[in-house]
Amino acid sequence: MKAIVQRGYGSPVSVLRLAEVDRPQEPTGDEVLIRVHAASVNFGDWAFVTGEPGIIRLAAGLRTPRVTVRGRDVAGTVERVGPRVTRFRAGDEVYGEIGTGSFAEYAVTPESTLAAKPRTLTFAQAAALPIAAGTALQAVRDSGGVTPGRSVLVNGASGGVGTYAVQFAKAFGAEVTGVCSSRNLEQLRALGADHVIDYTAEDFTRGSRRYDVIIDLAGSHPLKALRRVLEPRGTLVLSTGQGGRRLGPIPAMAAAGLTSPFVSQRLRILASTTTPERLDDLARFADEGRVVPVIERSYGLDEVPEALRHFGEDHARGKLVVDVG
């Protein structure tokens, strides 16, 4: 089968290439063999390909990556199932977040990582949901506790997670402020944001307004500055996806963890996990039209290196999807 293979750490266009590799082994136990139709690009893919932040190499391999085929978001058709699989059968349309390997024509994964594909979405749209929309739902509903009438600020609102966070916050009845660059202001308004802030012209942490919930997906402000514009009993949700080149978000996470017990504000670390139940929730929101995937561009499988380069260097708007076929 065809797959995108990683040969080292560095720029995606330098270390990734399309190659013929062995098809995954037949599914055993609770495994499902998927014919991949679409995948999408996430921060984790960028980090594991570039090897940055450096601390990630402790898990991925110090000098060379232990895993050679990346990609976690997936949407496709079940080819075969293992003997202990109870939820799917051959021909079912599924989507989900797998451990790795969706930048390929076939992938094997436990059935617990999958759910039925949303009925109203294409495979490409479904592949844009699992990690980004799941992270956003966890940030807004589970960590942020957003309820009707609360004021919510999303910093980094025009990216893959941010566009979903704005939509979920509106779906839960919040008054939403989105922070992004000037080129994305109208897009956020179209998604339902009540207020938009151009970070190139205004620093929201120096304003007079305070918010009930701040969801920081950009990692562009120190903890002290974010707390300054958070209500005394408000909730700050910090993403684990940004930070410095060596330690990533660990310093910010440590600062929040050490500060949280001593202040009235709730400081939450967002460590996203995908479950079948959350995937079912996402499918329901999508099928009801309450959340719409924002897709900037679709790439072919052979274009994954460029898709990852664009993701990391150009600040993609919404999601970048991969049409595998």
C-alpha positions in Angstrom: 0.0 0.0 0.0 1.0 3.6 -0.3 1.9 5.6 2.8 3.8 8.7 3.9 7.0 7.5 5.6 9.1 9.5 8.0 12.9 9.0 7.8 14.1 11.4 10.5 13.3 14.6 12.3 13.1 18.0 10.5 11.2 19.9 8.0 8.2 17.8 6.7 9.2 18.4 3.1 12.7 17.0 3.9 11.9 14.0 6.1 8.6 12.7 4.6 8.1 10.9 1.4 5.4 8.7 -0.3 6.4 5.1 -0.4 5.2 1.5 -0.9 5.0 -0.3 2.5 3.5 -3.5 3.7 -0.2 -3.4 4.4 -1.1 -3.8 8.1 -1.4 -7.3 9.4 -4.9 -8.9 9.6 -6.8 -7.6 12.6 -6.7 -9.7 15.8 -8.6 -9.5 19.0 -10.6 -6.2 19.1 -8.8 -4.7 16.2 -10.4 -3.2 13.0 -8.7 -2.9 9.6 -9.8 0.3 7.9 -9.6 1.4 4.3 -8.6 5.0 4.9 -10.5 7.6 2.8 -9.4 10.7 4.6 -7.2 12.0 7.4 -6.3 15.4 8.8 -3.4 17.3 10.2 -2.9 18.1 13.8 -0.3 19.7 16.1 0.9 16.3 17.2 1.7 15.3 13.7 3.8 18.4 13.3 5.6 17.9 16.6 6.5 14.2 16.0 7.7 14.9 12.5 9.9 18.0 13.4 10.9 16.5 16.8 10.0 19.8 18.5 9.6 20.5 21.3 12.7 18.5 22.0 11.2 16.7 25.0 8.9 14.8 22.7 11.9 12.7 21.5 12.0 11.0 24.8 8.8 9.2 23.7 9.3 9.2 20.0 13.0 8.3 19.7 16.0 10.4 20.5 17.8 10.3 17.1 15.3 8.7 14.8 11.6 8.2 15.1 10.4 4.8 16.3 7.2 5.2 14.3 7.5 5.9 10.6 3.9 6.4 9.5 2.1 9.3 11.1 -1.5 10.5 11.2 -4.1 10.1 13.9 -7.4 11.5 12.6 -9.1 9.0 10.3 -12.3 8.4 8.4 -12.8 5.3 6.3 -14.6 2.0 5.7 -14.2 -1.1 7.7 -12.4 -3.9 5.7 -12.2 -6.6 8.3 -12.6 -7.0 12.0 -11.0 -9.2 14.7 -12.9 -11.9 16.5 -13.6 -9.8 19.6 -15.0 -6.8 17.7 -18.7 -6.3 18.6 -19.5 -2.7 17.3 -18.5 -2.9 13.7 -18.5 -5.1 10.6 -17.1 -5.0 7.1 -18.5 -2.1 5.1 -19.3 0.2 8.1 -18.3 3.8 7.7 -16.3 4.9 10.7 -14.1 7.8 12.0 -11.9 8.4 15.0 -8.5 9.0 16.5 -6.0 6.1 16.1 -2.6 5.8 17.7 -0.8 6.5 14.4 -0.9 5.5 10.8 -3.7 7.3 9.0 -1.4 8.9 6.4 -1.7 5.6 4.5 -4.2 3.6 2.5 -4.9 1.2 5.3 -4.7 1.3 9.1 -5.3 -1.1 12.0 -6.7 0.2 15.3 -8.7 -1.1 18.3 -12.4 -0.6 17.9 -12.4 1.6 21.0 -10.8 4.4 19.0 -13.6 4.5 16.5 -17.3 5.5 16.1 -19.8 5.5 13.4 -19.1 8.3 10.9 -21.5 11.3 11.1 -24.3 10.6 8.6 -24.3 14.1 7.2 -20.6 14.6 6.7 -18.2 13.5 3.9 -15.2 11.4 4.8 -13.0 14.5 4.6 -15.3 16.5 6.9 -15.5 13.6 9.4 -11.7 13.3 9.4 -11.5 16.9 10.5 -13.4 16.2 13.7 -11.8 13.8 16.1 -8.8 15.5 17.7 -9.6 19.2 17.0 -13.3 19.1 17.8 -12.8 16.6 20.6 -10.3 18.9 22.2 -12.6 21.9 21.8 -15.5 20.1 23.3 -13.4 19.0 26.2 -12.2 22.5 26.7 -15.6 24.2 26.5 -17.9 21.7 28.2 -15.7 19.5 30.4 -12.9 21.7 31.6 -14.5 25.1 31.1 -17.9 24.2 32.3 -19.5 26.7 29.9 -23.2 27.4 30.5 -25.7 29.9 29.0 -24.8 33.5 29.6 -21.2 33.1 30.5 -18.5 35.2 28.8 -15.9 33.1 27.0 -12.7 34.2 25.3 -11.0 31.9 22.9 -7.3 32.8 22.3 -6.2 31.2 19.0 -9.8 31.1 17.7 -9.1 30.7 14.0 -7.1 27.4 14.1 -8.4 23.9 14.0 -9.3 23.6 17.6 -10.3 27.3 17.9 -12.9 27.3 15.2 -14.6 24.4 17.0 -14.3 26.0 20.4 -16.1 29.1 19.2 -18.9 27.0 17.8 -19.3 24.9 20.9 -19.2 27.9 23.2 -22.0 29.4 21.2 -23.9 26.1 21.1 -23.8 26.1 24.9 -25.2 29.7 25.0 -22.1 31.7 25.9 -21.2 35.2 24.9 -18.0 34.5 22.8 -15.0 36.6 22.1 -12.5 35.2 19.5 -8.9 36.4 19.3 -7.2 36.0 15.9 -5.3 37.9 13.2 -7.0 40.5 11.0 -7.4 38.1 8.1 -9.6 35.8 10.1 -12.0 38.3 11.8 -14.9 37.8 9.4 -14.5 34.0 9.5 -15.0 34.1 13.3 -18.0 36.4 13.0 -19.5 33.9 10.5 -19.0 31.1 13.1 -21.0 33.0 15.6 -18.5 35.0 17.7 -20.1 37.9 19.4 -16.9 39.9 19.6 -13.6 39.6 17.8 -10.1 40.9 18.7 -7.3 41.4 16.2 -4.2 40.4 18.2 -1.9 42.3 15.8 -3.7 45.5 16.9 -4.8 44.9 20.4 -3.6 42.9 23.4 -6.7 41.5 25.2 -4.8 41.0 28.4 -4.3 44.7 28.7 -8.0 45.5 28.3 -10.5 46.3 31.1 -12.9 43.4 30.4 -12.8 40.2 32.4 -14.1 36.9 31.3 -15.8 33.9 33.0 -13.8 31.4 30.9 -10.6 31.9 28.9 -9.5 29.1 26.6 -5.9 29.6 25.7 -5.0 27.7 22.6 -2.2 30.0 21.4 0.2 30.0 24.4 1.1 33.6 23.5 0.7 35.1 27.0 2.2 34.4 30.4 -0.1 33.0 33.1 -0.1 36.2 35.1 -1.4 38.2 32.1 -4.2 35.7 31.4 -5.3 35.7 35.1 -5.5 39.5 35.0 -8.5 39.4 32.7 -10.1 36.4 34.2 -13.0 36.8 36.7 -12.0 36.2 40.3 -13.8 32.8 40.3 -13.4 32.2 36.6 -11.8 29.3 34.7 -8.7 29.3 32.6 -8.2 26.4 30.3 -4.6 26.0 29.1 -3.8 23.9 26.0 -0.9 21.5 26.1 -0.1 21.9 22.4 2.1 25.0 22.4 5.2 26.3 24.1 9.0 26.5 23.7 11.2 24.5 21.4 12.8 22.4 24.1 10.2 21.9 26.9 7.0 22.8 25.0 4.1 23.6 27.4 5.6 22.1 30.5 6.7 25.4 32.1 3.3 26.9 31.7 1.6 23.7 32.9 3.9 23.6 36.0 3.1 27.3 36.7 -0.6 26.7 36.5 -0.4 23.6 38.6 1.6 25.3 41.4 -0.6 28.4 41.4 -4.0 26.8 41.2 -4.3 25.6 44.8 -3.7 29.1 46.2 -6.1 31.2 44.1 -9.9 31.4 43.7 -9.6 31.1 39.9 -9.7 27.6 38.4 -6.6 26.8 36.3 -7.2 23.8 34.2 -4.7 21.9 32.0 -6.2 20.6 28.8 -4.9 17.1 28.1 -7.3 15.9 25.4 -8.5 12.3 25.3 -10.7 10.8 22.7 -13.3 8.2 23.7 -16.1 6.5 21.7 -18.6 8.5 23.8 -17.0 11.8 22.8 -16.9 10.7 19.2 -20.6 10.0 19.4 -21.2 13.4 20.9 -19.2 15.1 18.1 -21.2 13.1 15.5 -24.5 14.3 17.1 -23.4 17.9 17.1 -22.4 17.7 13.5 -25.5 15.9 12.3 -27.6 18.4 14.1 -25.8 21.2 12.3 -24.6 22.8 15.5 -20.9 22.4 14.6 -19.5 22.6 11.1 -15.9 21.6 10.2 -13.9 24.6 8.9 -11.6 23.2 6.2 -9.1 25.5 4.6 -7.8 23.1 2.1 -7.7 19.4 1.0 -4.5 17.7 0.0 -3.7 14.4 -1.7 -1.8 11.7 0.1 1.4 12.6 -1.7 1.0 16.2 -0.6 1.1 15.4 3.2 4.6 16.9 3.5 3.4 20.2 2.1 0.2 20.1 4.3 2.4 19.7 7.4 4.7 22.5 6.3 1.8 24.8 5.8 0.3 23.8 9.1 3.4 24.6 11.0 4.7 27.6 9.2 1.7 29.5 7.8 -0.9 29.4 10.6 -3.6 27.4 8.8 -7.1 28.6 9.1 -9.3 25.8 10.4 -8.4 22.3 9.4 -6.2 20.8 6.7 -7.5 17.4 5.5 -5.9 14.7 3.4 -7.9 12.9 0.7 -6.5 9.4 0.7 -8.9 8.0 -1.8 
